[in-house]
Amino acid sequence: MGKNLRLKSARAALDMSQKEVAEAVGVTRQTLNAIENGDYNPSVNLCIAICRVLGKTLDQLFWEDENNEKN
Amino acid sequence: MKKIEFDELQQSRRYRYGYQSFILLAFLILIDSVISGMGVVWLEHTTSTFILLLAGCTYFICRCIWGDALVGPKETPGRFSAKTAAIVISAAAVAVLVAGFALSKGHNQPSAAAGGNELSLVCTAMWAVIALVYALKRLVKGKPEQ
C-alpha cells in the first residue's frame, strides 16, 4: 500500500500538523502518521472525520482511479 | 475512574497483542506441564503458573508500549512531564527495593517463603523489562510524548 500524499498535501495546505489533525479527529498522531504512510487502512467513519476536518471529500482524499492514482 | 478510550488502530493492535499473549501463555503452560510430567520441578506449581501469567502480561504491556497502544489519544500528555518521570523513577526504585528485600531474605528460608521471594524477583524483572522497552522506544522511535 502506497503513501497517501493527497492527505498529506491537504493537511499541509491548511498548515496543520499531524498532531492538530489527529486531535481534531480524535485519534493519536501515530495513527494519522500510519494512514499517511499507507501502513493502515482507516474505517469509513475515520475517513469521513478526516475529510470533514480537512474540508475535502472522500473522493479527493481516498478514492483510487485513473485520475486519482495512489501515490 | 476515567475511562480510557482507544482509537481504531490502537484497538486492533491491542486485540492482536492480546491474542499473541494468550497463545504465548498457552504454550508456556504446555511446556511447563511437559517439564513437570518429565519429573523436573523447577518451582512449586502455583508459583510457576503465576510466573507464567506474569510473563504473558509483560509481553502484552511491552507490545502495547512498542505499538503505541498503551494509552488512548485523550490520555496522551502533550509532552514528557515531570509526573511521568516521577512515576518511572518510583517504579524502578520500588523494583530495586523489592529485589533487595527478596535477595536478603532469600537465604535460610523454608520452601514456601522461597516461592514468594522468586515471585518478587520476577515482578522486579517484569518492571525492569517494561522500563527497558519504554526507554528503547523513546530512543529508537523518537519521543512518543511530544
Backbone of each chain as ProteinMPNN parsed JSONL, in Angstrom:
{"seq_chain_A": "MGKNLRLKSARAALDMSQKEVAEAVGVTRQTLNAIENGDYNPSVNLCIAICRVLGKTLDQLFWEDENNEKN", "coords_chain_A": {"N_chain_A": [[0.847, -1.19, 0.0], [0.635, 2.165, -0.952], [1.924, 5.457, -0.122], [-0.273, 7.957, 1.172], [-0.31, 10.659, -0.315], [-2.026, 12.663, -1.024], [-3.6, 13.168, 1.174], [-1.651, 14.122, 2.882], [-0.826, 16.437, 1.535], [-3.187, 17.907, 1.553], [-3.457, 18.386, 4.251], [-1.153, 19.866, 4.697], [-1.773, 22.059, 3.168], [-3.62, 23.363, 4.685], [-2.027, 24.16, 6.644], [-1.656, 22.596, 8.921], [-0.502, 20.556, 11.577], [0.353, 17.052, 11.993], [-0.377, 16.321, 14.533], [-2.295, 18.214, 15.24], [-4.369, 17.692, 13.431], [-4.897, 15.065, 14.163], [-5.801, 15.373, 16.791], [-8.112, 16.83, 16.314], [-9.601, 14.959, 14.973], [-9.721, 12.873, 16.743], [-7.935, 10.808, 17.18], [-4.73, 9.161, 17.685], [-1.527, 10.732, 17.08], [0.217, 8.95, 15.954], [-1.467, 7.164, 14.671], [-2.573, 8.726, 12.62], [-0.25, 9.242, 11.243], [0.37, 6.662, 10.399], [-1.709, 6.263, 8.596], [-1.147, 8.192, 6.655], [1.268, 7.227, 5.745], [0.492, 4.935, 4.563], [0.39, 2.613, 6.007], [-1.786, 1.756, 7.342], [-5.188, 0.984, 6.894], [-7.812, 3.049, 7.17], [-11.101, 3.067, 8.787], [-14.36, 3.684, 7.286], [-15.761, 5.585, 8.737], [-13.698, 6.932, 10.07], [-12.328, 7.949, 7.881], [-14.254, 9.74, 6.9], [-14.371, 11.539, 9.035], [-11.786, 12.613, 8.919], [-11.899, 13.823, 6.411], [-13.833, 15.785, 6.877], [-12.52, 17.428, 8.709], [-10.425, 18.356, 7.15], [-11.749, 19.555, 5.105], [-12.356, 18.326, 2.677], [-13.51, 15.959, 0.158], [-14.415, 12.454, 0.261], [-13.683, 11.237, -2.114], [-11.694, 12.96, -3.049], [-9.619, 12.547, -1.246], [-9.327, 9.793, -0.71], [-10.215, 8.097, -2.749], [-9.386, 5.81, -5.338], [-8.548, 5.946, -8.669], [-8.142, 6.309, -12.255], [-7.719, 9.026, -12.449], [-7.169, 9.74, -9.861], [-4.736, 8.387, -8.891], [-3.162, 6.112, -6.686], [-0.471, 7.225, -4.824]], "CA_chain_A": [[0.0, 0.0, 0.0], [1.47, 3.344, -1.083], [1.662, 6.582, 0.773], [-1.389, 8.812, 0.799], [0.247, 12.007, -0.399], [-3.121, 13.644, -1.134], [-3.951, 13.523, 2.553], [-0.559, 14.931, 3.429], [-0.83, 17.762, 0.902], [-4.372, 18.625, 2.036], [-3.134, 18.828, 5.609], [-0.157, 20.932, 4.594], [-2.421, 23.253, 2.595], [-4.286, 24.065, 5.794], [-0.962, 24.474, 7.605], [-1.924, 21.866, 10.168], [0.417, 19.46, 11.863], [-0.306, 15.754, 12.201], [-0.947, 16.305, 15.878], [-3.517, 19.032, 15.247], [-5.419, 16.941, 12.73], [-5.225, 13.884, 14.966], [-6.62, 15.803, 17.932], [-9.43, 17.226, 15.806], [-10.318, 13.754, 14.553], [-9.896, 12.018, 17.912], [-7.036, 9.653, 17.138], [-3.366, 9.535, 18.058], [-0.687, 11.203, 15.967], [0.794, 7.77, 15.321], [-2.478, 6.589, 13.774], [-2.637, 9.562, 11.416], [1.006, 9.007, 10.533], [0.251, 5.357, 9.738], [-2.608, 6.427, 7.446], [-0.421, 8.947, 5.619], [2.336, 6.381, 5.2], [-0.089, 3.765, 3.917], [0.563, 1.419, 6.834], [-3.063, 1.387, 7.96], [-6.411, 1.317, 6.157], [-8.8, 3.506, 8.156], [-12.503, 2.752, 8.531], [-15.074, 4.751, 6.564], [-16.076, 6.651, 9.701], [-12.498, 7.737, 10.296], [-12.087, 8.691, 6.627], [-15.196, 10.865, 6.856], [-13.94, 12.518, 10.044], [-10.597, 13.297, 8.393], [-12.347, 14.693, 5.314], [-14.526, 16.953, 7.446], [-11.529, 18.327, 9.313], [-9.597, 18.956, 6.107], [-12.601, 20.223, 4.132], [-12.279, 17.621, 1.39], [-14.441, 14.843, 0.027], [-13.776, 11.131, 0.299], [-13.055, 11.015, -3.417], [-10.467, 13.745, -3.181], [-8.535, 12.072, -0.37], [-9.137, 8.348, -0.557], [-10.644, 7.266, -3.876], [-8.321, 5.494, -6.283], [-8.904, 5.621, -10.051], [-7.109, 6.794, -13.178], [-7.417, 10.425, -12.157], [-6.615, 9.823, -8.507], [-3.934, 7.19, -8.667], [-2.485, 6.062, -5.381], [0.947, 7.573, -4.983]], "C_chain_A": [[0.883, 1.242, 0.0], [1.1, 4.439, -0.112], [0.474, 7.397, 0.253], [-0.901, 10.265, 0.796], [-0.84, 13.067, -0.526], [-3.567, 14.105, 0.25], [-2.901, 14.458, 3.144], [-0.589, 16.346, 2.844], [-2.036, 18.581, 1.346], [-4.137, 19.16, 3.442], [-2.155, 19.994, 5.567], [-0.772, 22.212, 4.049], [-3.138, 24.056, 3.673], [-3.299, 24.46, 6.889], [-1.242, 23.839, 8.972], [-0.895, 20.757, 10.338], [-0.368, 18.158, 12.009], [-1.015, 15.724, 13.551], [-2.26, 17.08, 15.923], [-4.67, 18.294, 14.564], [-5.868, 15.748, 13.57], [-6.111, 14.262, 16.143], [-8.027, 16.188, 17.488], [-10.266, 15.998, 15.443], [-10.603, 12.84, 15.748], [-9.093, 10.744, 17.857], [-5.645, 10.112, 17.588], [-2.601, 10.001, 16.82], [-0.09, 10.016, 15.22], [-0.179, 7.122, 14.335], [-2.563, 7.389, 12.478], [-1.378, 9.377, 10.567], [0.958, 7.682, 9.769], [-0.648, 5.45, 8.513], [-1.877, 7.136, 6.309], [0.658, 8.085, 4.962], [1.804, 5.128, 4.512], [0.084, 2.489, 4.702], [-0.751, 0.93, 7.433], [-4.215, 1.859, 7.088], [-7.476, 1.766, 7.145], [-10.215, 3.067, 7.782], [-13.158, 3.936, 7.809], [-15.385, 5.912, 7.505], [-14.867, 7.552, 9.938], [-12.145, 8.547, 9.052], [-12.978, 9.925, 6.55], [-14.773, 11.951, 7.844], [-12.732, 13.307, 9.549], [-10.997, 14.272, 7.287], [-13.033, 15.95, 5.839], [-13.529, 17.947, 8.031], [-10.746, 19.058, 8.227], [-10.425, 19.648, 5.022], [-12.52, 19.62, 2.739], [-13.346, 16.535, 1.34], [-13.671, 13.532, 0.1], [-13.056, 10.849, -1.014], [-11.7, 11.718, -3.511], [-9.318, 13.174, -2.364], [-8.272, 10.576, -0.471], [-9.496, 7.517, -1.779], [-9.486, 7.052, -4.846], [-8.912, 5.177, -7.661], [-7.821, 6.208, -10.958], [-6.701, 8.238, -12.857], [-6.761, 10.604, -10.787], [-5.82, 8.557, -8.209], [-3.247, 7.289, -7.326], [-1.008, 6.34, -5.615], [1.839, 6.508, -4.371]], "O_chain_A": [[1.774, 1.373, 0.839], [0.108, 4.358, 0.612], [0.256, 7.503, -0.954], [-1.06, 10.993, 1.776], [-0.622, 14.229, -0.184], [-3.871, 15.279, 0.463], [-3.219, 15.442, 3.812], [-0.402, 17.328, 3.563], [-1.94, 19.798, 1.5], [-4.573, 20.262, 3.776], [-2.3, 20.976, 6.295], [-0.358, 23.314, 4.411], [-3.249, 25.279, 3.58], [-3.679, 25.017, 7.918], [-1.083, 24.466, 10.019], [-0.478, 20.113, 9.376], [-1.593, 18.166, 12.132], [-2.108, 15.174, 13.685], [-3.219, 16.654, 16.566], [-5.796, 18.279, 15.06], [-7.059, 15.457, 13.674], [-7.065, 13.551, 16.458], [-9.007, 15.915, 18.181], [-11.488, 16.004, 15.59], [-11.603, 12.123, 15.763], [-9.496, 9.72, 18.408], [-5.418, 11.296, 17.839], [-2.973, 9.707, 15.684], [0.088, 10.065, 14.003], [0.229, 6.599, 13.298], [-2.617, 6.824, 11.386], [-1.437, 9.358, 9.338], [1.439, 7.588, 8.64], [-0.391, 4.795, 7.502], [-1.973, 6.735, 5.149], [0.921, 8.208, 3.766], [2.573, 4.351, 3.946], [-0.054, 1.396, 4.151], [-0.823, -0.176, 7.968], [-4.22, 2.991, 6.605], [-8.0, 0.939, 7.893], [-10.496, 2.739, 6.629], [-12.597, 5.029, 7.732], [-15.286, 7.077, 7.121], [-14.992, 8.775, 9.998], [-11.714, 9.696, 9.156], [-12.528, 11.011, 6.185], [-14.814, 13.139, 7.525], [-12.658, 14.522, 9.735], [-10.504, 15.399, 7.229], [-12.836, 17.043, 5.309], [-13.678, 19.158, 7.867], [-10.439, 20.241, 8.369], [-9.863, 20.263, 4.116], [-12.607, 20.334, 1.74], [-13.997, 16.232, 2.341], [-12.443, 13.506, 0.013], [-11.958, 10.292, -1.025], [-10.711, 11.155, -3.981], [-8.158, 13.306, -2.755], [-7.131, 10.134, -0.336], [-9.124, 6.345, -1.851], [-8.717, 7.966, -5.139], [-9.694, 4.236, -7.796], [-6.733, 6.557, -10.501], [-5.537, 8.622, -12.97], [-5.926, 11.485, -10.582], [-6.21, 7.756, -7.36], [-2.815, 8.354, -6.886], [-0.384, 5.755, -6.499], [3.063, 6.631, -4.409]]}, "seq_chain_B": "MKKIEFDELQQSRRYRYGYQSFILLAFLILIDSVISGMGVVWLEHTTSTFILLLAGCTYFICRCIWGDALVGPKETPGRFSAKTAAIVISAAAVAVLVAGFALSKGHNQPSAAAGGNELSLVCTAMWAVIALVYALKRLVKGKPEQ", "coords_chain_B": {"N_chain_B": [[-13.651, 6.604, 38.012], [-11.524, 7.453, 35.345], [-12.38, 6.743, 32.03], [-10.501, 4.998, 29.66], [-10.168, 5.56, 26.314], [-9.55, 4.092, 23.205], [-8.227, 4.629, 19.907], [-9.196, 3.379, 16.613], [-7.058, 2.034, 15.353], [-5.373, 1.531, 17.506], [-7.05, -0.128, 19.005], [-7.313, -2.377, 17.309], [-4.68, -3.216, 17.288], [-4.318, -3.831, 19.994], [-6.086, -5.975, 20.29], [-4.77, -7.827, 18.645], [-2.304, -8.082, 19.965], [-3.194, -9.068, 22.411], [-4.208, -11.54, 21.651], [-1.831, -12.748, 20.781], [-0.483, -12.805, 23.219], [-2.092, -14.537, 24.65], [-1.753, -16.93, 23.2], [0.981, -17.273, 23.615], [0.999, -17.616, 26.392], [-0.479, -19.982, 26.607], [1.261, -21.787, 25.324], [3.478, -21.624, 27.033], [2.424, -22.64, 29.424], [1.835, -25.184, 28.545], [4.413, -26.159, 27.963], [5.457, -26.031, 30.522], [3.863, -27.945, 31.764], [4.682, -30.232, 30.392], [7.355, -30.358, 31.157], [7.029, -30.698, 33.909], [5.731, -33.148, 33.833], [7.802, -34.741, 33.019], [9.148, -35.007, 35.296], [10.73, -32.992, 36.216], [10.898, -30.495, 38.467], [10.793, -27.248, 38.581], [9.791, -25.165, 40.0], [7.357, -24.578, 42.609], [4.036, -25.624, 41.801], [1.906, -23.667, 41.828], [3.334, -21.283, 42.053], [4.924, -21.331, 39.737], [2.959, -21.242, 37.751], [1.866, -18.719, 38.239], [4.056, -17.134, 37.649], [4.317, -17.635, 34.936], [1.959, -16.468, 34.07], [2.558, -13.81, 34.66], [4.587, -13.45, 32.828], [3.195, -13.542, 30.406], [1.576, -11.263, 30.732], [3.538, -9.294, 30.846], [4.607, -9.456, 28.283], [2.384, -8.567, 26.812], [2.072, -5.902, 27.735], [4.54, -4.787, 26.988], [4.439, -5.056, 24.205], [2.274, -3.391, 23.687], [3.307, -0.923, 24.498], [5.367, -0.64, 22.63], [3.915, -0.565, 20.294], [2.444, 1.761, 20.431], [-0.004, 1.587, 21.743], [-0.784, 1.677, 24.334], [-1.892, 3.778, 25.836], [-4.774, 5.836, 25.341], [-5.769, 8.32, 22.836], [-6.749, 10.564, 24.182], [-5.562, 10.411, 26.58], [-2.911, 10.752, 26.257], [-0.196, 12.671, 27.213], [0.825, 16.045, 26.512], [3.537, 16.568, 26.444], [6.717, 15.245, 27.54], [6.443, 14.784, 30.868], [7.139, 15.948, 34.213], [5.734, 14.45, 35.971], [5.419, 11.96, 34.695], [8.1, 11.156, 34.597], [8.58, 10.97, 37.332], [6.911, 8.852, 38.022], [8.045, 6.709, 36.593], [10.624, 6.626, 37.726], [9.926, 6.114, 40.388], [8.741, 3.594, 40.121], [10.946, 2.087, 39.294], [12.551, 2.383, 41.561], [11.013, 1.119, 43.536], [11.036, -1.445, 42.465], [13.753, -2.1, 42.677], [14.029, -2.016, 45.467], [12.298, -4.096, 46.239], [13.581, -6.233, 45.033], [16.022, -6.208, 46.399], [15.117, -6.728, 49.004], [14.018, -9.253, 48.613], [16.281, -10.703, 47.897], [17.823, -10.454, 50.199], [16.292, -11.8, 52.064], [16.114, -14.229, 50.99], [17.824, -16.315, 51.602], [18.195, -19.145, 53.785], [15.459, -19.724, 54.184], [12.272, -21.322, 54.503], [10.759, -23.521, 52.018], [8.251, -22.576, 51.125], [8.282, -19.811, 51.624], [10.386, -19.19, 50.012], [9.284, -19.387, 47.465], [7.712, -17.087, 47.409], [9.735, -15.186, 47.417], [10.889, -15.676, 44.943], [8.809, -14.93, 43.314], [8.773, -12.196, 43.864], [11.2, -11.468, 42.763], [10.678, -12.028, 40.076], [8.629, -10.193, 39.574], [10.093, -7.866, 39.845], [11.864, -8.181, 37.715], [10.005, -8.036, 35.672], [9.121, -5.364, 35.85], [11.53, -4.154, 35.258], [11.976, -4.982, 32.616], [9.792, -3.788, 31.326], [10.341, -1.073, 31.782], [12.726, -0.924, 30.374], [11.896, -1.459, 27.744], [10.261, 0.757, 27.339], [12.158, 2.807, 27.505], [13.801, 2.103, 25.344], [12.009, 2.43, 23.246], [11.571, 5.182, 23.275], [14.091, 5.918, 22.571], [14.59, 4.73, 20.049], [12.291, 5.159, 18.398], [11.862, 7.832, 18.645], [10.654, 10.603, 20.674], [7.79, 9.637, 22.244], [5.917, 11.174, 23.544], [5.788, 13.673, 22.588]], "CA_chain_B": [[-12.378, 6.397, 37.319], [-11.583, 7.937, 33.977], [-12.352, 5.657, 31.054], [-9.504, 5.18, 28.615], [-10.687, 5.172, 25.01], [-8.506, 3.912, 22.203], [-8.724, 4.781, 18.538], [-9.42, 2.073, 15.969], [-5.781, 1.348, 15.127], [-4.921, 1.027, 18.802], [-7.904, -1.257, 19.379], [-6.964, -3.564, 16.523], [-3.381, -3.685, 17.758], [-4.468, -4.447, 21.312], [-6.675, -7.298, 20.074], [-3.74, -8.707, 18.104], [-1.32, -8.367, 21.018], [-3.853, -9.919, 23.391], [-4.248, -12.893, 21.079], [-0.468, -13.282, 20.831], [-0.163, -13.09, 24.624], [-2.834, -15.74, 25.032], [-1.074, -18.085, 22.596], [2.251, -17.423, 24.332], [0.693, -18.172, 27.712], [-0.881, -21.382, 26.427], [2.464, -22.574, 25.035], [4.313, -21.678, 28.238], [1.795, -23.578, 30.366], [2.022, -26.521, 27.975], [5.809, -26.55, 28.174], [5.606, -26.268, 31.964], [3.236, -29.231, 32.075], [5.544, -31.293, 29.847], [8.542, -30.436, 32.016], [6.595, -31.3, 35.175], [5.455, -34.555, 33.558], [9.083, -35.446, 32.916], [9.7, -35.144, 36.635], [11.57, -31.847, 36.564], [10.119, -29.47, 39.15], [11.644, -26.058, 38.704], [9.166, -24.351, 41.045], [6.058, -25.079, 43.034], [3.1, -25.473, 40.67], [1.195, -22.377, 41.883], [4.299, -20.214, 41.783], [5.332, -21.359, 38.328], [1.824, -20.766, 36.943], [1.77, -17.269, 38.402], [5.179, -16.53, 36.924], [3.99, -17.697, 33.507], [0.957, -15.423, 33.843], [3.27, -12.528, 34.64], [5.326, -13.366, 31.559], [2.215, -13.173, 29.378], [1.191, -9.856, 30.943], [4.686, -8.454, 30.476], [4.66, -9.426, 26.814], [1.294, -7.724, 26.319], [2.356, -4.489, 28.039], [5.681, -4.35, 26.171], [3.971, -4.897, 22.82], [1.426, -2.193, 23.631], [4.194, 0.249, 24.557], [6.099, -0.536, 21.362], [2.965, -0.288, 19.217], [1.684, 2.986, 20.752], [-1.385, 1.199, 22.04], [-0.952, 1.541, 25.788], [-2.811, 4.816, 26.3], [-5.596, 6.386, 24.278], [-5.389, 9.664, 22.374], [-7.095, 11.598, 25.159], [-4.725, 10.243, 27.766], [-1.514, 11.027, 25.955], [0.173, 14.026, 27.591], [1.39, 16.846, 25.438], [4.995, 16.472, 26.418], [7.266, 14.433, 28.613], [6.206, 15.592, 32.041], [7.828, 15.552, 35.442], [4.916, 13.402, 36.594], [5.787, 10.684, 34.065], [9.44, 10.808, 35.061], [8.478, 10.567, 38.74], [6.299, 7.519, 38.076], [9.029, 5.723, 36.122], [11.686, 6.516, 38.732], [9.353, 5.448, 41.565], [8.579, 2.167, 39.806], [12.275, 1.474, 39.31], [13.023, 2.342, 42.948], [10.264, 0.057, 44.222], [11.528, -2.724, 41.942], [15.068, -2.363, 43.279], [13.81, -2.316, 46.884], [11.712, -5.442, 46.35], [14.632, -7.199, 44.689], [16.96, -6.251, 47.516], [14.456, -7.412, 50.119], [13.892, -10.671, 48.276], [17.606, -11.326, 47.933], [18.309, -10.519, 51.574], [15.504, -12.782, 52.805], [16.038, -15.462, 50.215], [18.634, -17.376, 52.188], [17.738, -19.768, 55.024], [14.01, -19.641, 54.297], [11.591, -22.543, 54.065], [10.465, -23.525, 50.589], [7.072, -21.759, 50.827], [8.713, -18.413, 51.565], [11.281, -19.041, 48.856], [8.429, -19.131, 46.312], [7.369, -15.667, 47.434], [10.913, -14.423, 47.007], [11.048, -15.813, 43.489], [7.783, -14.075, 42.701], [9.236, -10.81, 43.976], [12.255, -11.281, 41.76], [10.066, -11.996, 38.739], [7.946, -8.903, 39.458], [11.15, -6.878, 39.61], [12.326, -8.355, 36.33], [8.931, -7.551, 34.807], [9.207, -3.896, 35.835], [12.769, -3.764, 34.569], [11.775, -5.19, 31.176], [8.863, -2.754, 30.84], [11.072, 0.201, 31.762], [13.713, -1.007, 29.288], [11.177, -1.313, 26.47], [9.83, 2.16, 27.239], [13.343, 3.62, 27.201], [14.223, 1.767, 23.978], [11.067, 3.029, 22.307], [11.875, 6.614, 23.211], [15.382, 6.082, 21.902], [14.55, 4.284, 18.656], [11.192, 5.737, 17.633], [11.676, 9.238, 18.995], [9.927, 10.824, 21.911], [6.389, 9.389, 21.954], [5.009, 12.088, 24.228], [5.895, 15.023, 22.036]], "C_chain_B": [[-12.534, 6.796, 35.851], [-11.47, 6.771, 32.992], [-11.338, 5.967, 29.96], [-10.089, 4.678, 27.303], [-9.543, 5.123, 24.017], [-9.085, 4.179, 20.822], [-8.704, 3.417, 17.847], [-8.127, 1.311, 15.689], [-5.259, 0.752, 16.431], [-5.744, -0.185, 19.228], [-7.519, -2.52, 18.619], [-5.61, -4.121, 16.963], [-3.501, -4.384, 19.107], [-5.115, -5.831, 21.193], [-5.616, -8.277, 19.594], [-2.727, -9.093, 19.194], [-1.921, -9.272, 22.097], [-3.922, -11.362, 22.928], [-2.859, -13.538, 21.146], [-0.088, -13.656, 22.266], [-0.857, -14.364, 25.085], [-2.156, -16.989, 24.473], [0.254, -18.356, 23.313], [2.02, -18.095, 25.681], [0.324, -19.648, 27.608], [0.339, -22.267, 26.171], [3.344, -22.711, 26.276], [3.746, -22.669, 29.255], [1.947, -25.009, 29.862], [3.446, -27.027, 28.219], [6.055, -26.862, 29.647], [5.015, -27.612, 32.355], [4.105, -30.395, 31.595], [6.767, -31.484, 30.744], [8.194, -31.095, 33.349], [6.322, -32.794, 34.998], [6.72, -35.388, 33.444], [9.775, -35.564, 34.274], [10.601, -34.002, 37.063], [10.685, -30.778, 37.195], [11.015, -28.255, 39.361], [11.086, -25.079, 39.726], [7.899, -25.053, 41.495], [5.022, -24.733, 41.959], [2.409, -24.109, 40.661], [2.129, -21.231, 41.507], [4.673, -20.169, 40.312], [4.205, -20.858, 37.423], [1.699, -19.251, 37.022], [2.876, -16.557, 37.63], [4.906, -16.544, 35.417], [2.928, -16.663, 33.15], [1.611, -14.049, 33.754], [4.041, -12.344, 33.332], [4.385, -12.961, 30.422], [1.797, -11.72, 29.487], [2.316, -8.919, 30.512], [4.795, -8.333, 28.964], [3.598, -8.48, 26.271], [1.606, -6.243, 26.539], [3.485, -3.974, 27.155], [5.253, -4.136, 24.709], [3.111, -3.647, 22.668], [2.279, -0.93, 23.669], [4.855, 0.449, 23.208], [5.166, -0.146, 20.212], [2.099, 0.93, 19.463], [0.226, 2.681, 21.069], [-1.632, 1.076, 23.536], [-1.941, 2.559, 26.335], [-3.556, 5.401, 25.094], [-5.173, 7.79, 23.9], [-5.695, 10.755, 23.383], [-6.215, 11.54, 26.393], [-3.283, 10.632, 27.532], [-1.177, 12.464, 26.341], [0.858, 14.747, 26.445], [2.891, 16.752, 25.331], [5.444, 15.603, 27.587], [7.216, 15.243, 29.896], [7.009, 15.077, 33.233], [7.062, 14.445, 36.145], [5.274, 12.033, 36.026], [7.146, 10.22, 34.553], [9.395, 10.317, 36.499], [7.899, 9.17, 38.866], [7.306, 6.447, 37.676], [10.122, 5.512, 37.16], [11.163, 5.804, 39.977], [9.204, 3.954, 41.319], [9.921, 1.452, 39.852], [12.79, 1.349, 40.738], [12.322, 1.238, 43.727], [10.765, -1.314, 43.768], [12.868, -3.086, 42.571], [14.91, -2.729, 44.75], [13.265, -3.728, 47.067], [12.766, -6.502, 46.053], [15.631, -7.333, 45.832], [16.385, -6.989, 48.705], [14.382, -8.911, 49.852], [15.238, -11.375, 48.369], [18.104, -11.468, 49.368], [17.561, -11.57, 52.382], [15.502, -14.147, 52.131], [16.797, -16.622, 50.834], [18.004, -17.866, 53.497], [16.232, -19.618, 55.24], [13.417, -20.994, 53.919], [11.116, -22.409, 52.626], [9.271, -22.646, 50.242], [7.452, -20.285, 50.709], [9.619, -18.178, 50.368], [10.476, -18.782, 47.587], [8.028, -17.679, 46.231], [8.531, -14.812, 47.001], [11.119, -14.506, 45.501], [10.017, -14.97, 42.752], [8.195, -12.61, 42.742], [10.3, -10.517, 42.931], [11.67, -11.184, 40.356], [9.325, -10.684, 38.519], [8.966, -7.799, 39.168], [11.643, -6.948, 38.177], [11.287, -7.827, 35.353], [8.98, -6.028, 34.707], [10.427, -3.437, 35.051], [12.603, -3.894, 33.057], [10.872, -4.103, 30.599], [9.564, -1.404, 30.75], [12.078, 0.223, 30.617], [13.043, -0.814, 27.931], [10.738, 0.133, 26.261], [11.018, 3.049, 26.854], [13.81, 3.377, 25.766], [13.304, 2.411, 22.947], [11.327, 4.522, 22.16], [13.153, 6.855, 22.426], [15.275, 5.811, 20.403], [13.501, 5.032, 17.85], [10.963, 7.208, 17.95], [10.846, 9.36, 20.242], [8.433, 10.661, 21.662], [5.45, 10.419, 22.571], [5.134, 13.505, 23.704], [4.882, 15.218, 20.923]], "O_chain_B": [[-13.548, 6.507, 35.214], [-10.582, 5.926, 33.108], [-11.324, 7.066, 29.406], [-10.464, 3.511, 27.19], [-8.681, 6.002, 23.993], [-10.278, 3.983, 20.589], [-8.254, 2.426, 18.422], [-8.099, 0.084, 15.777], [-4.77, -0.377, 16.462], [-5.199, -1.157, 19.752], [-7.41, -3.598, 19.203], [-5.411, -5.335, 17.007], [-2.861, -5.41, 19.338], [-4.738, -6.755, 21.914], [-5.554, -9.414, 20.061], [-2.347, -10.256, 19.33], [-1.235, -10.141, 22.633], [-3.721, -12.289, 23.712], [-2.718, -14.704, 21.513], [0.545, -14.685, 22.502], [-0.281, -15.169, 25.818], [-2.001, -17.986, 25.178], [0.607, -19.504, 23.581], [2.741, -19.015, 26.066], [0.76, -20.464, 28.42], [0.446, -23.361, 26.726], [3.891, -23.782, 26.541], [4.488, -23.436, 29.869], [2.16, -25.934, 30.647], [3.653, -28.17, 28.627], [6.756, -27.814, 29.987], [5.583, -28.335, 33.173], [4.252, -31.404, 32.284], [7.163, -32.609, 31.05], [8.94, -31.93, 33.86], [6.628, -33.603, 35.874], [6.718, -36.585, 33.731], [10.853, -36.148, 34.384], [11.174, -34.035, 38.152], [9.817, -30.217, 36.527], [11.89, -28.257, 40.227], [11.825, -24.253, 40.261], [7.428, -25.994, 40.855], [5.113, -23.699, 41.297], [2.33, -23.461, 39.618], [1.765, -20.333, 40.748], [4.733, -19.096, 39.711], [4.451, -20.143, 36.452], [1.458, -18.581, 36.018], [2.65, -15.505, 37.032], [5.224, -15.586, 34.712], [2.972, -16.056, 32.08], [1.27, -13.234, 32.896], [4.137, -11.238, 32.8], [4.739, -12.137, 29.579], [1.673, -11.021, 28.481], [2.074, -7.883, 29.892], [5.043, -7.252, 28.43], [3.872, -7.682, 25.375], [1.427, -5.426, 25.635], [3.41, -2.862, 26.632], [5.654, -3.165, 24.067], [3.197, -2.935, 21.668], [2.002, 0.029, 22.948], [4.904, 1.566, 22.693], [5.584, 0.525, 19.269], [1.103, 1.118, 18.765], [-0.669, 3.44, 20.699], [-2.595, 0.433, 23.954], [-2.745, 2.232, 27.208], [-3.031, 5.448, 23.982], [-4.322, 8.388, 24.558], [-4.989, 11.762, 23.445], [-6.132, 12.502, 27.157], [-2.518, 10.82, 28.477], [-1.815, 13.392, 25.843], [1.398, 14.126, 25.53], [3.45, 16.848, 24.238], [4.669, 15.276, 28.486], [7.874, 16.278, 30.003], [7.485, 13.942, 33.253], [7.649, 13.605, 36.827], [5.417, 11.063, 36.77], [7.334, 9.049, 34.881], [10.085, 9.362, 36.853], [8.334, 8.388, 39.711], [7.414, 5.408, 38.328], [10.507, 4.379, 37.449], [11.869, 4.982, 40.562], [9.501, 3.141, 42.195], [10.026, 0.346, 40.382], [13.393, 0.337, 41.096], [12.958, 0.507, 44.487], [10.903, -2.232, 44.578], [13.093, -4.234, 42.953], [15.574, -3.644, 45.235], [13.714, -4.466, 47.944], [12.839, -7.531, 46.725], [16.035, -8.44, 46.187], [17.075, -7.783, 49.345], [14.644, -9.729, 50.734], [15.327, -12.502, 48.856], [18.729, -12.47, 49.719], [18.133, -12.171, 53.292], [14.942, -15.106, 52.66], [16.451, -17.783, 50.615], [17.365, -17.099, 54.217], [15.786, -19.405, 56.367], [13.99, -21.726, 53.111], [11.077, -21.306, 52.08], [9.259, -22.026, 49.178], [6.996, -19.593, 49.8], [9.619, -17.095, 49.782], [10.927, -18.038, 46.716], [7.998, -17.09, 45.15], [8.347, -13.819, 46.297], [11.481, -13.518, 44.862], [10.302, -14.376, 41.712], [7.993, -11.872, 41.778], [10.301, -9.461, 42.299], [12.106, -10.365, 39.547], [9.371, -10.117, 37.428], [8.724, -6.914, 38.347], [11.819, -5.929, 37.51], [11.634, -7.239, 34.328], [8.892, -5.468, 33.615], [10.374, -2.473, 34.288], [13.036, -3.022, 32.303], [11.142, -3.563, 29.526], [9.405, -0.677, 29.769], [12.268, 1.251, 29.967], [13.556, -0.096, 27.073], [10.828, 0.669, 25.157], [10.902, 3.924, 25.996], [14.171, 4.316, 25.055], [13.76, 2.881, 21.904], [11.305, 5.058, 21.052], [13.289, 7.851, 21.715], [15.803, 6.568, 19.588], [13.781, 5.491, 16.743], [9.943, 7.767, 17.547], [10.388, 8.366, 20.805], [7.85, 11.467, 20.936], [4.296, 10.523, 22.156], [4.631, 14.441, 24.324], [4.817, 16.295, 20.33]]}, "name": "protein", "num_of_chains": 2, "seq": "MGKNLRLKSARAALDMSQKEVAEAVGVTRQTLNAIENGDYNPSVNLCIAICRVLGKTLDQLFWEDENNEKNMKKIEFDELQQSRRYRYGYQSFILLAFLILIDSVISGMGVVWLEHTTSTFILLLAGCTYFICRCIWGDALVGPKETPGRFSAKTAAIVISAAAVAVLVAGFALSKGHNQPSAAAGGNELSLVCTAMWAVIALVYALKRLVKGKPEQ"}
